[in-house]
Amino acid sequence: MKRAVAYIVTVVCCTGLVLLFVNQSHRNRSSLQGPERSVVFRLGDTRDEVLKMAGNPPSQWDSPSGILWDIYLRKTSANEYKIYVTYGEDRTESRLHPTLRVSYVTFKLDHPRPVAGVLDDLPEAQTVCPLSCVGAVGVSGLTIAPANAKAEDPVFFTLNSENALSSPVDEIRLDRESTAPFQHAKPVGIVWTHR
């Protein structure tokens, strides 16, 4: 996304003295801060689609193993998030030139909050659970998904399994289940309802 740059140059002449004032203001829109940015990260989007929608990330990381993360910031009235958009290679169209697609998105919170409060604050929750989300606690944490979720549907995960519903979380991840949701987990009912 292009940066808007405005230059204001004022020249004042007074008895042979020339004063030059330059005011440069720019706005880096890739930080996703403010209500004007309604970016929703979706699993399966290509990296080009993400860059077109969200702009260039303020930072990124490319691991030696080939995993790429774009790192964005989102500030809402309730919290501030560092968002790690992780890409995987999709080789269905070309093995030599794979397409980078969003494989999962991790939201790290500045201030830990209960799961329902975090989901209230994430537009991605409304995409994953248009009406409400149900949860199940397993050994790896809390899984949150739509009530009628099928295998490979997007779901949210938290990493703390003890008191997962009442304890504040500092990280939540949007991912896909590789098997049927809630397998080997204890159902806990509705954990969030879309308002």
N, C-alpha and C positions, 0 to 999 in steps of 0.2 A: 504494500500500500504506500502511496506517495505521502511524503511529509509536506504539510502546508507551511511554507516559510514566507514571512512577511518582513520586508525591510522598510523602515521609515527613516528617511534621511532629511535632516533639517540643516540648512545652511543659514547662518546669521552673519551679516556683514556689519561691523561697527568700527568705524575709523581704521580701516585697513586690516582689522583682525577678523579672521574667518574661523568660526567655530563649527565643527562638524559633529553632530550627534547621530549615532547609529543605534537603532533599537532592533534587535533581531528576536522575534518570538516564533517558536515552533511548538508543535504538539506531536508527540510520538504516540500515534493511535494504536500501536501494537501492544501497549500495556494492558488493554482491555479494562481500563479504569473508567468509572463513571457510568451513568445510566444509559448513555447513548450507544453503548456497545451491548447488543443482545446476542452475543456469540454463544452458540450451543455446539459443543463438541460431540460428534457422533462416531461410534465405532464403524469402521469400514470406509470412512471418507478417505480420499487420497490426500497426500500431503499438499498437492497443488490446490485442492478444494479448501483445505484448512488455511493455507496461506492467503488465498483469495478472500476468505470469510474473516479471518482474524488478523491478517497482516503479518509482517515479519515478527518473529518472536524476539523479545529483548535478549534472550540467551538461548543457547541450545547445547546439547552434548552428544557427541558421537562416540560410542564405546568401541574398544578394539574388537569386540565380538560382532560389530555391525549393527547394534541397536542404536537408533536415533531418537533423541528426546528433544522436542521443542518445549521451551519453558516460558509460560505466560503468567501474568499477574492479573488478578481480578479483585477489585475492591467493591464491596457492596455496603449497604448501610449496616449490615449485621456482622460482617467479618471481612478479612482479606485472605485471599487464596493464592498459593503458588501452584500452578497447574502444569503438570508434566504430561504432555501428549506424546505417547510412545508409539512408534511406527514399526511395522513388520513388513517383510517383503512378500508381495503377492506375485507368485510366478505362474499364474494361470494363463496369462497372455504371452509372456516371454520369460524364459529361464535366464537369458543373458541380460535382459533389461527389465528386472522386476519393478512393479509399481509399489511405491511405499503407501501403506494404508494404516489408519489408526487402529492399533490392536488393543490398547487400553489407555485410560486417562486417570491419573492420580491427582487428587485434590488435597493439598496440605494446608491445614487451617492455621491462621495466626493465633486465634483464640479457640481452644477446644470447646465444643458444644455437643449437646445430645444429638443423636442421629436425626430425629424429627426436625430439629431446628436447622441442621445442615441441609437436609433435603428441601426444606422450605426455601432455602437461599440459593439452591442450584437449579437453573433452568433445565439442566440435563435430567433432573428427577421427573419433571413434567413430561419429558419425552419418553422416558423409560416406563413410568407408571402414570398413564394419563388420568386414572381415577384414584387409585390407591396402591400402596405397596404392602406386601406381606413379608415377614421375616422368618428366618430359621437360624438357630445358633448351632454351629458345628465346632469342630476342634480348631479350625483356623480362624474363626470369628463369626460375625453376623453376615448372612447373605440376605439381601433385600431385592425383591423382584415383584413384577406384577402378579396378581393372584393366578392368572391363567398362563404363566410363563412356560415356554417349551424349551427344550435343549437348544443351546446356541443363542437364546435371547439375551440381550444386554441385561446385566444385573449390577448392583452395587455390593461391595464388600467392605467391611471394616475389619481391622486386624485384632481388635481386642475381643476375646470371647467371653470373659468373665463380666457379668453385668452389662452386656453389650447394649441393651436398650436404655438403661438409666445412666451409665457412665458417659461422660463427655468423650468424644473422639477427636483426635487431632489429624486424622487422615482417613479419606474414603476413596475407594477406587471403583471406577466404571469399567467393567470387564464383561466377558462372556463365560458362561458355564460350559465346560467341555462335556459334561454329562447332564442328566436331568437336574434341574434346580432342586436344592434341599435334600439331595441324596445323602444319607448318613447324618442328618441334622435334625434338631428338635424344633418343630414349628412353634412360633411365638405369636402368630396372628398378625393383624394389621399393625404396621409400625408407622405408616405415614398416609395421610389422605390429602389429595390435591385440593387446594382452596380455591 
